[in-house]
Amino acid sequence: MSQPEPVERRVFVQADGRLAELMCEVHLLELTVGRARELRYLHREHPPDECIVHLQTAYRLLIADEA
């Protein structure tokens, strides 16, 4: 009998909290442009394909520039 596929779990944290600064594998809630800039700086050394925070902040800043 084969093992079932693991269930993908997503962890959500407040963007203005300390966990957003320390963890890479979390999804951000209520991310503002100002906070996106701060988190982008804190996660700048992390490869975007390994850091969800890096990707989310980049996207937030991108859509803010388009508006």
PDB file of N, CA, C and O in Angstrom:
ATOM      1  N   MET A   1       0.842  -1.171   0.000  1.00  0.00           N
ATOM      2  CA  MET A   1       0.000   0.000   0.000  1.00  0.00           C
ATOM      3  C   MET A   1       0.892   1.241   0.000  1.00  0.00           C
ATOM      4  O   MET A   1       1.842   1.327   0.778  1.00  0.00           O
ATOM      5  N   SER A   2       0.588   2.187  -0.863  1.00  0.00           N
ATOM      6  CA  SER A   2       1.400   3.395  -0.943  1.00  0.00           C
ATOM      7  C   SER A   2       0.950   4.424   0.090  1.00  0.00           C
ATOM      8  O   SER A   2      -0.197   4.420   0.539  1.00  0.00           O
ATOM      9  N   GLN A   3       1.868   5.293   0.449  1.00  0.00           N
ATOM     10  CA  GLN A   3       1.574   6.340   1.415  1.00  0.00           C
ATOM     11  C   GLN A   3       0.793   7.461   0.731  1.00  0.00           C
ATOM     12  O   GLN A   3       1.073   7.787  -0.423  1.00  0.00           O
ATOM     13  N   PRO A   4      -0.176   8.052   1.418  1.00  0.00           N
ATOM     14  CA  PRO A   4      -0.904   9.180   0.830  1.00  0.00           C
ATOM     15  C   PRO A   4       0.007  10.405   0.721  1.00  0.00           C
ATOM     16  O   PRO A   4       0.975  10.547   1.469  1.00  0.00           O
ATOM     17  N   GLU A   5      -0.321  11.269  -0.212  1.00  0.00           N
ATOM     18  CA  GLU A   5       0.435  12.509  -0.382  1.00  0.00           C
ATOM     19  C   GLU A   5       0.285  13.357   0.886  1.00  0.00           C
ATOM     20  O   GLU A   5      -0.801  13.420   1.463  1.00  0.00           O
ATOM     21  N   PRO A   6       1.364  14.003   1.316  1.00  0.00           N
ATOM     22  CA  PRO A   6       1.251  14.860   2.508  1.00  0.00           C
ATOM     23  C   PRO A   6       0.325  16.045   2.229  1.00  0.00           C
ATOM     24  O   PRO A   6       0.289  16.576   1.119  1.00  0.00           O
ATOM     25  N   VAL A   7      -0.401  16.435   3.232  1.00  0.00           N
ATOM     26  CA  VAL A   7      -1.302  17.573   3.116  1.00  0.00           C
ATOM     27  C   VAL A   7      -0.479  18.852   3.212  1.00  0.00           C
ATOM     28  O   VAL A   7       0.312  19.025   4.138  1.00  0.00           O
ATOM     29  N   GLU A   8      -0.674  19.738   2.251  1.00  0.00           N
ATOM     30  CA  GLU A   8       0.054  21.002   2.288  1.00  0.00           C
ATOM     31  C   GLU A   8      -0.578  21.891   3.348  1.00  0.00           C
ATOM     32  O   GLU A   8      -1.783  22.140   3.324  1.00  0.00           O
ATOM     33  N   ARG A   9       0.226  22.358   4.258  1.00  0.00           N
ATOM     34  CA  ARG A   9      -0.258  23.223   5.339  1.00  0.00           C
ATOM     35  C   ARG A   9       0.282  24.621   5.116  1.00  0.00           C
ATOM     36  O   ARG A   9       1.431  24.806   4.716  1.00  0.00           O
ATOM     37  N   ARG A  10      -0.548  25.580   5.375  1.00  0.00           N
ATOM     38  CA  ARG A  10      -0.136  26.968   5.256  1.00  0.00           C
ATOM     39  C   ARG A  10      -0.263  27.640   6.610  1.00  0.00           C
ATOM     40  O   ARG A  10      -1.263  27.489   7.312  1.00  0.00           O
ATOM     41  N   VAL A  11       0.763  28.375   6.952  1.00  0.00           N
ATOM     42  CA  VAL A  11       0.779  29.106   8.207  1.00  0.00           C
ATOM     43  C   VAL A  11       0.620  30.587   7.875  1.00  0.00           C
ATOM     44  O   VAL A  11       1.357  31.135   7.055  1.00  0.00           O
ATOM     45  N   PHE A  12      -0.352  31.223   8.522  1.00  0.00           N
ATOM     46  CA  PHE A  12      -0.611  32.639   8.315  1.00  0.00           C
ATOM     47  C   PHE A  12      -0.235  33.401   9.573  1.00  0.00           C
ATOM     48  O   PHE A  12      -0.573  32.998  10.686  1.00  0.00           O
ATOM     49  N   VAL A  13       0.478  34.520   9.378  1.00  0.00           N
ATOM     50  CA  VAL A  13       0.858  35.379  10.505  1.00  0.00           C
ATOM     51  C   VAL A  13       0.557  36.821  10.146  1.00  0.00           C
ATOM     52  O   VAL A  13       0.468  37.173   8.970  1.00  0.00           O
ATOM     53  N   GLN A  14       0.403  37.652  11.160  1.00  0.00           N
ATOM     54  CA  GLN A  14       0.206  39.077  10.941  1.00  0.00           C
ATOM     55  C   GLN A  14       1.503  39.673  10.387  1.00  0.00           C
ATOM     56  O   GLN A  14       2.586  39.411  10.910  1.00  0.00           O
ATOM     57  N   ALA A  15       1.387  40.459   9.345  1.00  0.00           N
ATOM     58  CA  ALA A  15       2.572  41.040   8.713  1.00  0.00           C
ATOM     59  C   ALA A  15       3.336  41.964   9.655  1.00  0.00           C
ATOM     60  O   ALA A  15       4.552  42.109   9.526  1.00  0.00           O
ATOM     61  N   ASP A  16       2.639  42.588  10.597  1.00  0.00           N
ATOM     62  CA  ASP A  16       3.317  43.521  11.503  1.00  0.00           C
ATOM     63  C   ASP A  16       3.915  42.846  12.730  1.00  0.00           C
ATOM     64  O   ASP A  16       4.428  43.532  13.614  1.00  0.00           O
ATOM     65  N   GLY A  17       3.861  41.524  12.806  1.00  0.00           N
ATOM     66  CA  GLY A  17       4.388  40.809  13.956  1.00  0.00           C
ATOM     67  C   GLY A  17       5.820  40.348  13.779  1.00  0.00           C
ATOM     68  O   GLY A  17       6.374  40.378  12.680  1.00  0.00           O
ATOM     69  N   ARG A  18       6.398  39.926  14.872  1.00  0.00           N
ATOM     70  CA  ARG A  18       7.795  39.461  14.892  1.00  0.00           C
ATOM     71  C   ARG A  18       7.991  38.180  14.092  1.00  0.00           C
ATOM     72  O   ARG A  18       9.058  37.980  13.512  1.00  0.00           O
ATOM     73  N   LEU A  19       6.983  37.305  14.046  1.00  0.00           N
ATOM     74  CA  LEU A  19       7.123  36.057  13.301  1.00  0.00           C
ATOM     75  C   LEU A  19       7.366  36.309  11.819  1.00  0.00           C
ATOM     76  O   LEU A  19       8.088  35.550  11.173  1.00  0.00           O
ATOM     77  N   ALA A  20       6.776  37.355  11.281  1.00  0.00           N
ATOM     78  CA  ALA A  20       6.984  37.692   9.875  1.00  0.00           C
ATOM     79  C   ALA A  20       8.440  38.072   9.604  1.00  0.00           C
ATOM     80  O   ALA A  20       8.933  37.908   8.488  1.00  0.00           O
ATOM     81  N   GLU A  21       9.109  38.567  10.609  1.00  0.00           N
ATOM     82  CA  GLU A  21      10.511  38.946  10.464  1.00  0.00           C
ATOM     83  C   GLU A  21      11.429  37.736  10.552  1.00  0.00           C
ATOM     84  O   GLU A  21      12.506  37.730   9.957  1.00  0.00           O
ATOM     85  N   LEU A  22      11.012  36.719  11.284  1.00  0.00           N
ATOM     86  CA  LEU A  22      11.884  35.578  11.556  1.00  0.00           C
ATOM     87  C   LEU A  22      11.639  34.365  10.672  1.00  0.00           C
ATOM     88  O   LEU A  22      12.560  33.587  10.425  1.00  0.00           O
ATOM     89  N   MET A  23      10.436  34.195  10.201  1.00  0.00           N
ATOM     90  CA  MET A  23      10.080  32.986   9.460  1.00  0.00           C
ATOM     91  C   MET A  23       9.928  33.278   7.970  1.00  0.00           C
ATOM     92  O   MET A  23       9.455  34.344   7.576  1.00  0.00           O
ATOM     93  N   CYS A  24      10.334  32.318   7.155  1.00  0.00           N
ATOM     94  CA  CYS A  24      10.250  32.471   5.701  1.00  0.00           C
ATOM     95  C   CYS A  24       9.058  31.730   5.103  1.00  0.00           C
ATOM     96  O   CYS A  24       8.547  32.122   4.054  1.00  0.00           O
ATOM     97  N   GLU A  25       8.624  30.694   5.744  1.00  0.00           N
ATOM     98  CA  GLU A  25       7.583  29.823   5.192  1.00  0.00           C
ATOM     99  C   GLU A  25       6.201  30.169   5.727  1.00  0.00           C
ATOM    100  O   GLU A  25       5.429  29.278   6.081  1.00  0.00           O
ATOM    101  N   VAL A  26       5.885  31.456   5.788  1.00  0.00           N
ATOM    102  CA  VAL A  26       4.579  31.887   6.279  1.00  0.00           C
ATOM    103  C   VAL A  26       3.920  32.816   5.263  1.00  0.00           C
ATOM    104  O   VAL A  26       4.587  33.458   4.452  1.00  0.00           O
ATOM    105  N   HIS A  27       2.615  32.865   5.331  1.00  0.00           N
ATOM    106  CA  HIS A  27       1.835  33.774   4.494  1.00  0.00           C
ATOM    107  C   HIS A  27       1.431  34.958   5.359  1.00  0.00           C
ATOM    108  O   HIS A  27       1.055  34.801   6.521  1.00  0.00           O
ATOM    109  N   LEU A  28       1.517  36.142   4.771  1.00  0.00           N
ATOM    110  CA  LEU A  28       1.325  37.365   5.539  1.00  0.00           C
ATOM    111  C   LEU A  28      -0.099  37.889   5.447  1.00  0.00           C
ATOM    112  O   LEU A  28      -0.701  37.917   4.374  1.00  0.00           O
ATOM    113  N   LEU A  29      -0.623  38.301   6.590  1.00  0.00           N
ATOM    114  CA  LEU A  29      -1.949  38.904   6.669  1.00  0.00           C
ATOM    115  C   LEU A  29      -1.801  40.410   6.858  1.00  0.00           C
ATOM    116  O   LEU A  29      -0.941  40.871   7.609  1.00  0.00           O
ATOM    117  N   GLU A  30      -2.644  41.166   6.173  1.00  0.00           N
ATOM    118  CA  GLU A  30      -2.700  42.622   6.322  1.00  0.00           C
ATOM    119  C   GLU A  30      -1.341  43.292   6.047  1.00  0.00           C
ATOM    120  O   GLU A  30      -0.858  44.101   6.840  1.00  0.00           O
ATOM    121  N   LEU A  31      -0.751  42.938   4.919  1.00  0.00           N
ATOM    122  CA  LEU A  31       0.554  43.485   4.538  1.00  0.00           C
ATOM    123  C   LEU A  31       0.387  44.863   3.900  1.00  0.00           C
ATOM    124  O   LEU A  31      -0.256  45.001   2.859  1.00  0.00           O
ATOM    125  N   THR A  32       0.961  45.863   4.522  1.00  0.00           N
ATOM    126  CA  THR A  32       0.934  47.224   3.989  1.00  0.00           C
ATOM    127  C   THR A  32       2.201  47.463   3.163  1.00  0.00           C
ATOM    128  O   THR A  32       3.156  46.689   3.237  1.00  0.00           O
ATOM    129  N   VAL A  33       2.196  48.524   2.390  1.00  0.00           N
ATOM    130  CA  VAL A  33       3.360  48.852   1.565  1.00  0.00           C
ATOM    131  C   VAL A  33       4.571  49.154   2.451  1.00  0.00           C
ATOM    132  O   VAL A  33       5.679  48.702   2.163  1.00  0.00           O
ATOM    133  N   GLY A  34       4.364  49.910   3.516  1.00  0.00           N
ATOM    134  CA  GLY A  34       5.469  50.227   4.425  1.00  0.00           C
ATOM    135  C   GLY A  34       6.073  48.987   5.062  1.00  0.00           C
ATOM    136  O   GLY A  34       7.293  48.839   5.131  1.00  0.00           O
ATOM    137  N   ARG A  35       5.212  48.109   5.520  1.00  0.00           N
ATOM    138  CA  ARG A  35       5.703  46.873   6.147  1.00  0.00           C
ATOM    139  C   ARG A  35       6.346  45.962   5.104  1.00  0.00           C
ATOM    140  O   ARG A  35       7.301  45.249   5.412  1.00  0.00           O
ATOM    141  N   ALA A  36       5.837  45.980   3.884  1.00  0.00           N
ATOM    142  CA  ALA A  36       6.439  45.176   2.811  1.00  0.00           C
ATOM    143  C   ALA A  36       7.882  45.623   2.576  1.00  0.00           C
ATOM    144  O   ALA A  36       8.768  44.794   2.362  1.00  0.00           O
ATOM    145  N   ARG A  37       8.109  46.919   2.616  1.00  0.00           N
ATOM    146  CA  ARG A  37       9.477  47.429   2.450  1.00  0.00           C
ATOM    147  C   ARG A  37      10.388  46.946   3.579  1.00  0.00           C
ATOM    148  O   ARG A  37      11.525  46.545   3.332  1.00  0.00           O
ATOM    149  N   GLU A  38       9.891  46.985   4.814  1.00  0.00           N
ATOM    150  CA  GLU A  38      10.681  46.526   5.960  1.00  0.00           C
ATOM    151  C   GLU A  38      11.007  45.042   5.856  1.00  0.00           C
ATOM    152  O   GLU A  38      12.153  44.633   6.038  1.00  0.00           O
ATOM    153  N   LEU A  39       9.989  44.242   5.560  1.00  0.00           N
ATOM    154  CA  LEU A  39      10.201  42.797   5.483  1.00  0.00           C
ATOM    155  C   LEU A  39      11.064  42.418   4.286  1.00  0.00           C
ATOM    156  O   LEU A  39      11.866  41.487   4.362  1.00  0.00           O
ATOM    157  N   ARG A  40      10.900  43.132   3.198  1.00  0.00           N
ATOM    158  CA  ARG A  40      11.727  42.881   2.020  1.00  0.00           C
ATOM    159  C   ARG A  40      13.199  43.088   2.373  1.00  0.00           C
ATOM    160  O   ARG A  40      14.056  42.309   1.958  1.00  0.00           O
ATOM    161  N   TYR A  41      13.489  44.136   3.139  1.00  0.00           N
ATOM    162  CA  TYR A  41      14.860  44.396   3.568  1.00  0.00           C
ATOM    163  C   TYR A  41      15.363  43.274   4.484  1.00  0.00           C
ATOM    164  O   TYR A  41      16.489  42.801   4.325  1.00  0.00           O
ATOM    165  N   LEU A  42      14.545  42.855   5.425  1.00  0.00           N
ATOM    166  CA  LEU A  42      14.955  41.811   6.369  1.00  0.00           C
ATOM    167  C   LEU A  42      15.183  40.457   5.687  1.00  0.00           C
ATOM    168  O   LEU A  42      16.035  39.682   6.122  1.00  0.00           O
ATOM    169  N   HIS A  43      14.437  40.174   4.638  1.00  0.00           N
ATOM    170  CA  HIS A  43      14.532  38.885   3.942  1.00  0.00           C
ATOM    171  C   HIS A  43      15.320  39.001   2.630  1.00  0.00           C
ATOM    172  O   HIS A  43      15.269  38.084   1.810  1.00  0.00           O
ATOM    173  N   ARG A  44      16.031  40.085   2.419  1.00  0.00           N
ATOM    174  CA  ARG A  44      16.695  40.367   1.144  1.00  0.00           C
ATOM    175  C   ARG A  44      17.744  39.326   0.755  1.00  0.00           C
ATOM    176  O   ARG A  44      17.976  39.110  -0.434  1.00  0.00           O
ATOM    177  N   GLU A  45      18.370  38.688   1.714  1.00  0.00           N
ATOM    178  CA  GLU A  45      19.413  37.697   1.439  1.00  0.00           C
ATOM    179  C   GLU A  45      18.844  36.317   1.102  1.00  0.00           C
ATOM    180  O   GLU A  45      19.583  35.436   0.661  1.00  0.00           O
ATOM    181  N   HIS A  46      17.554  36.123   1.303  1.00  0.00           N
ATOM    182  CA  HIS A  46      16.942  34.813   1.104  1.00  0.00           C
ATOM    183  C   HIS A  46      16.583  34.611  -0.365  1.00  0.00           C
ATOM    184  O   HIS A  46      16.064  35.527  -1.003  1.00  0.00           O
ATOM    185  N   PRO A  47      16.851  33.432  -0.906  1.00  0.00           N
ATOM    186  CA  PRO A  47      16.459  33.155  -2.288  1.00  0.00           C
ATOM    187  C   PRO A  47      14.926  33.197  -2.412  1.00  0.00           C
ATOM    188  O   PRO A  47      14.226  32.593  -1.600  1.00  0.00           O
ATOM    189  N   PRO A  48      14.411  33.899  -3.414  1.00  0.00           N
ATOM    190  CA  PRO A  48      12.953  34.028  -3.552  1.00  0.00           C
ATOM    191  C   PRO A  48      12.220  32.695  -3.695  1.00  0.00           C
ATOM    192  O   PRO A  48      11.061  32.586  -3.294  1.00  0.00           O
ATOM    193  N   ASP A  49      12.868  31.695  -4.251  1.00  0.00           N
ATOM    194  CA  ASP A  49      12.197  30.407  -4.401  1.00  0.00           C
ATOM    195  C   ASP A  49      12.154  29.596  -3.107  1.00  0.00           C
ATOM    196  O   ASP A  49      11.530  28.536  -3.061  1.00  0.00           O
ATOM    197  N   GLU A  50      12.812  30.085  -2.059  1.00  0.00           N
ATOM    198  CA  GLU A  50      12.795  29.405  -0.765  1.00  0.00           C
ATOM    199  C   GLU A  50      12.147  30.238   0.336  1.00  0.00           C
ATOM    200  O   GLU A  50      12.002  29.764   1.463  1.00  0.00           O
ATOM    201  N   CYS A  51      11.758  31.467   0.025  1.00  0.00           N
ATOM    202  CA  CYS A  51      11.238  32.376   1.044  1.00  0.00           C
ATOM    203  C   CYS A  51       9.911  32.978   0.568  1.00  0.00           C
ATOM    204  O   CYS A  51       9.893  33.842  -0.308  1.00  0.00           O
ATOM    205  N   ILE A  52       8.829  32.525   1.140  1.00  0.00           N
ATOM    206  CA  ILE A  52       7.507  33.016   0.760  1.00  0.00           C
ATOM    207  C   ILE A  52       7.364  34.494   1.110  1.00  0.00           C
ATOM    208  O   ILE A  52       6.722  35.244   0.375  1.00  0.00           O
ATOM    209  N   VAL A  53       7.946  34.913   2.207  1.00  0.00           N
ATOM    210  CA  VAL A  53       7.868  36.317   2.618  1.00  0.00           C
ATOM    211  C   VAL A  53       8.533  37.205   1.562  1.00  0.00           C
ATOM    212  O   VAL A  53       8.007  38.261   1.212  1.00  0.00           O
ATOM    213  N   HIS A  54       9.669  36.780   1.067  1.00  0.00           N
ATOM    214  CA  HIS A  54      10.375  37.529   0.022  1.00  0.00           C
ATOM    215  C   HIS A  54       9.459  37.721  -1.195  1.00  0.00           C
ATOM    216  O   HIS A  54       9.372  38.821  -1.740  1.00  0.00           O
ATOM    217  N   LEU A  55       8.792  36.671  -1.610  1.00  0.00           N
ATOM    218  CA  LEU A  55       7.896  36.745  -2.770  1.00  0.00           C
ATOM    219  C   LEU A  55       6.681  37.623  -2.507  1.00  0.00           C
ATOM    220  O   LEU A  55       6.304  38.432  -3.355  1.00  0.00           O
ATOM    221  N   GLN A  56       6.072  37.470  -1.349  1.00  0.00           N
ATOM    222  CA  GLN A  56       4.877  38.257  -1.043  1.00  0.00           C
ATOM    223  C   GLN A  56       5.172  39.745  -0.949  1.00  0.00           C
ATOM    224  O   GLN A  56       4.375  40.567  -1.401  1.00  0.00           O
ATOM    225  N   THR A  57       6.305  40.093  -0.369  1.00  0.00           N
ATOM    226  CA  THR A  57       6.642  41.506  -0.257  1.00  0.00           C
ATOM    227  C   THR A  57       6.955  42.096  -1.628  1.00  0.00           C
ATOM    228  O   THR A  57       6.572  43.229  -1.920  1.00  0.00           O
ATOM    229  N   ALA A  58       7.641  41.340  -2.458  1.00  0.00           N
ATOM    230  CA  ALA A  58       7.943  41.813  -3.810  1.00  0.00           C
ATOM    231  C   ALA A  58       6.654  42.046  -4.593  1.00  0.00           C
ATOM    232  O   ALA A  58       6.518  43.048  -5.294  1.00  0.00           O
ATOM    233  N   TYR A  59       5.718  41.121  -4.469  1.00  0.00           N
ATOM    234  CA  TYR A  59       4.443  41.264  -5.165  1.00  0.00           C
ATOM    235  C   TYR A  59       3.660  42.471  -4.652  1.00  0.00           C
ATOM    236  O   TYR A  59       3.087  43.225  -5.438  1.00  0.00           O
ATOM    237  N   ARG A  60       3.638  42.647  -3.346  1.00  0.00           N
ATOM    238  CA  ARG A  60       2.904  43.794  -2.757  1.00  0.00           C
ATOM    239  C   ARG A  60       3.478  45.108  -3.237  1.00  0.00           C
ATOM    240  O   ARG A  60       2.727  46.035  -3.541  1.00  0.00           O
ATOM    241  N   LEU A  61       4.786  45.205  -3.312  1.00  0.00           N
ATOM    242  CA  LEU A  61       5.427  46.421  -3.784  1.00  0.00           C
ATOM    243  C   LEU A  61       5.193  46.627  -5.280  1.00  0.00           C
ATOM    244  O   LEU A  61       5.059  47.762  -5.738  1.00  0.00           O
ATOM    245  N   LEU A  62       5.145  45.551  -6.029  1.00  0.00           N
ATOM    246  CA  LEU A  62       4.888  45.635  -7.460  1.00  0.00           C
ATOM    247  C   LEU A  62       3.496  46.177  -7.744  1.00  0.00           C
ATOM    248  O   LEU A  62       3.331  47.063  -8.582  1.00  0.00           O
ATOM    249  N   ILE A  63       2.491  45.647  -7.045  1.00  0.00           N
ATOM    250  CA  ILE A  63       1.134  46.118  -7.307  1.00  0.00           C
ATOM    251  C   ILE A  63       0.925  47.538  -6.770  1.00  0.00           C
ATOM    252  O   ILE A  63       0.078  48.276  -7.273  1.00  0.00           O
ATOM    253  N   ALA A  64       1.695  47.917  -5.753  1.00  0.00           N
ATOM    254  CA  ALA A  64       1.603  49.295  -5.241  1.00  0.00           C
ATOM    255  C   ALA A  64       2.163  50.279  -6.261  1.00  0.00           C
ATOM    256  O   ALA A  64       1.652  51.391  -6.396  1.00  0.00           O
ATOM    257  N   ASP A  65       3.219  49.872  -6.983  1.00  0.00           N
ATOM    258  CA  ASP A  65       3.811  50.735  -8.005  1.00  0.00           C
ATOM    259  C   ASP A  65       2.895  50.926  -9.197  1.00  0.00           C
ATOM    260  O   ASP A  65       2.929  51.965  -9.856  1.00  0.00           O
ATOM    261  N   GLU A  66       2.072  49.915  -9.476  1.00  0.00           N
ATOM    262  CA  GLU A  66       1.164  49.986 -10.624  1.00  0.00           C
ATOM    263  C   GLU A  66      -0.033  50.892 -10.351  1.00  0.00           C
ATOM    264  O   GLU A  66      -0.643  51.418 -11.282  1.00  0.00           O
ATOM    265  N   ALA A  67      -0.367  51.073  -9.082  1.00  0.00           N
ATOM    266  CA  ALA A  67      -1.556  51.867  -8.726  1.00  0.00           C
ATOM    267  C   ALA A  67      -1.321  53.341  -8.827  1.00  0.00           C
ATOM    268  O   ALA A  67      -2.227  54.131  -8.560  1.00  0.00           O
TER     269      ALA A  67
END
